[in-house]
């Protein structure tokens, strides 16, 4: 698999805006008062912010400050969130990093599978019921219940993050995500 996956933009401007809004999880309606070319430029700048030089980043931030308050705040948030937690904005990660995270989450999932964990709401409920049904004094303790739920939750969260990473890789490759 190539480590150089790039987004495949639609041809029409309105489709480009819809696609970039989908990537950034923004409502297209927010940009109704801006010309299409300007909107495409702004959204592209936000997506590319973490991949450009510091000088270019300053230019992007300066451009964002010219926007009306709510729009400026929303786009500025899209730029700053990946600084705090990159996995909250997988669209901002370089492709190589996506593959590294994918490998990490695959490894963790392999350990979970080896230990017999499955990850769904039904399996979580089943785990809690099993712990509750343990014999009283030695088996069923608050610590047993809490630790079981925490371990199951860790592996469930890993499966969710893994799916998010795979969805982004698929999007960049021009494929639809299938779970």
C-alpha positions in Angstrom: 0.0 0.0 0.0 1.3 3.4 -0.9 2.2 5.8 1.9 1.3 8.8 -0.2 -2.5 8.8 -0.1 -4.2 12.0 -1.0 -7.8 13.2 -1.0 -9.5 12.9 -4.3 -11.4 16.1 -4.7 -14.6 16.3 -6.8 -14.7 18.5 -9.9 -17.5 20.9 -9.1 -16.9 23.7 -6.6 -20.1 22.9 -4.6 -19.1 19.3 -4.4 -15.6 20.3 -3.2 -17.1 22.4 -0.4 -19.4 19.5 0.6 -16.5 17.1 0.6 -14.2 19.4 2.6 -17.1 20.1 5.1 -17.5 16.3 5.4 -13.8 15.8 6.2 -13.9 18.6 8.8 -17.3 17.7 10.2 -18.7 21.1 9.4 -22.1 22.2 8.0 -21.9 23.5 4.5 -24.6 26.1 5.4 -22.0 27.9 7.5 -20.3 29.1 4.3 -23.4 30.3 2.4 -22.3 34.0 2.6 -18.9 33.3 1.1 -18.0 32.8 -2.5 -17.3 29.2 -3.4 -13.6 29.8 -4.4 -13.0 31.5 -1.0 -14.7 28.8 0.9 -12.7 26.1 -0.9 -9.5 28.0 -0.1 -10.4 28.4 3.6 -11.4 24.8 4.1 -8.3 23.6 2.2 -6.1 25.8 4.3 -7.6 24.3 7.5 -7.0 20.7 6.2 -3.5 21.5 5.2 -2.5 23.7 8.1 -0.5 21.0 9.9 1.4 20.1 6.8 2.7 23.5 5.8 5.6 25.8 6.9 5.3 28.1 9.9 5.2 31.1 7.6 2.3 29.5 5.7 0.6 28.6 9.0 0.8 32.3 10.1 -0.8 33.3 6.8 -3.6 30.9 7.3 -4.3 32.1 10.9 -4.3 35.7 9.7 -6.7 34.8 7.0 -9.0 33.1 9.5 -9.1 36.2 11.7 -10.8 38.1 8.9 -13.8 35.9 9.1 -17.0 36.7 11.1 -16.8 35.7 14.8 -18.6 32.3 14.8 -17.0 31.1 11.6 -13.6 32.3 12.7 -14.0 30.5 16.0 -15.1 27.3 14.4 -12.3 27.1 11.9 -9.7 28.2 14.4 -10.9 25.3 16.6 -10.4 22.9 13.7 -6.8 24.1 13.4 -6.0 23.9 17.2 -7.8 20.7 18.2 -5.2 18.5 16.5 -2.5 20.2 18.6 -4.2 18.9 21.7 -5.3 15.5 20.5 -4.4 14.4 17.0 -6.8 11.5 17.0 -9.7 13.8 17.4 -8.9 15.2 14.0 -7.5 12.3 12.0 -7.9 14.3 8.8 -4.9 16.5 10.0 -2.5 13.5 10.3 0.1 12.8 7.6 -0.6 9.5 5.8 2.5 7.9 7.3 1.3 8.7 10.8 -2.1 7.2 10.0 -0.4 4.0 9.0 1.6 4.0 12.2 -1.5 4.5 14.3 -3.2 1.8 12.3 -0.3 -0.6 13.1 -0.5 0.3 16.8 -4.2 -0.2 17.0 -4.0 -3.5 15.1 -1.4 -4.8 17.6 -3.6 -3.8 20.6 -6.6 -5.4 18.9 -4.6 -8.6 18.4 -3.9 -8.7 22.1 -7.5 -8.1 22.8 -8.5 -11.0 20.5 -6.0 -13.2 22.1 -7.5 -12.4 25.5 -11.0 -13.2 24.2 -12.4 -9.6 24.2 -15.1 -8.7 21.7 -16.2 -5.1 21.4 -19.9 -4.2 21.1 -22.5 -2.8 23.5 -23.9 -6.3 23.8 -20.5 -7.8 24.7 -20.0 -5.0 27.3 -23.4 -5.8 28.9 -22.5 -9.6 28.8 -19.1 -8.9 30.6 -20.9 -6.9 33.3 -23.5 -9.7 33.7 -20.8 -12.3 34.0 -19.0 -10.4 36.7 -22.2 -9.8 38.6 -22.9 -13.5 38.5 -19.6 -14.4 40.2 -19.9 -15.9 43.7 -20.1 -13.2 46.3 -17.1 -12.9 48.6 -14.0 -13.6 46.5 -15.3 -13.3 42.9 -17.7 -10.4 42.8 -16.1 -7.3 44.2 -16.5 -3.7 43.2 -12.8 -3.8 42.2 -13.4 -6.8 39.9 -16.4 -5.1 38.3 -14.6 -1.8 37.8 -11.4 -3.4 36.5 -13.3 -5.6 34.1 -15.3 -2.7 32.7 -12.1 -0.6 32.4 -10.2 -3.3 30.5 -13.2 -4.0 28.2 -13.6 -0.2 27.7 -10.0 0.2 26.8 -10.2 -2.5 24.1 -13.6 -1.2 22.8 -12.1 2.3 22.6 -9.2 0.9 20.7 -11.5 -0.8 18.2 -13.4 2.5 17.7 -10.1 4.5 17.1 -8.9 1.8 14.7 -12.1 2.1 12.7 -11.8 5.9 12.6 -8.2 5.6 11.3 -9.2 3.0 8.7 -12.1 5.2 7.6 -9.7 8.1 7.0 -7.2 5.9 5.1 -10.1 4.7 2.9 -11.3 8.2 2.3 -7.9 9.3 1.1 -7.7 6.2 -1.1 -11.1 7.1 -2.6 -12.9 4.1 -1.0 -15.9 3.9 1.1 -15.5 2.6 4.7 -16.9 -0.8 5.4 -17.0 -2.2 8.9 
